[in-house]
């Protein structure tokens, strides 16, 4: 498996569970390394959870906290892109 977004190259799988897979990936446009949390959204509850997680992290403005960069859809998956700290 890999990050299902164009413009990102998977570096390695960090963690996998029944709900999500977490990858370290490189954004091809600028070489920035990010964390990509990939959710399969066959279940509406998982989609709601991913959107909620993005909204919470996006609002946090605390030094040292991980920033949510984007939430993008790739087919039947949602990818939460996070700053790597």
Secondary structure as UniProt FT lines:
FT   TURN            6..7
FT   STRAND          8..16
FT   STRAND          20..27
FT   TURN            28..30
FT   STRAND          33..40
FT   HELIX           44..59
FT   TURN            63..64
FT   STRAND          68..74
FT   TURN            75..76
FT   STRAND          77..83
//
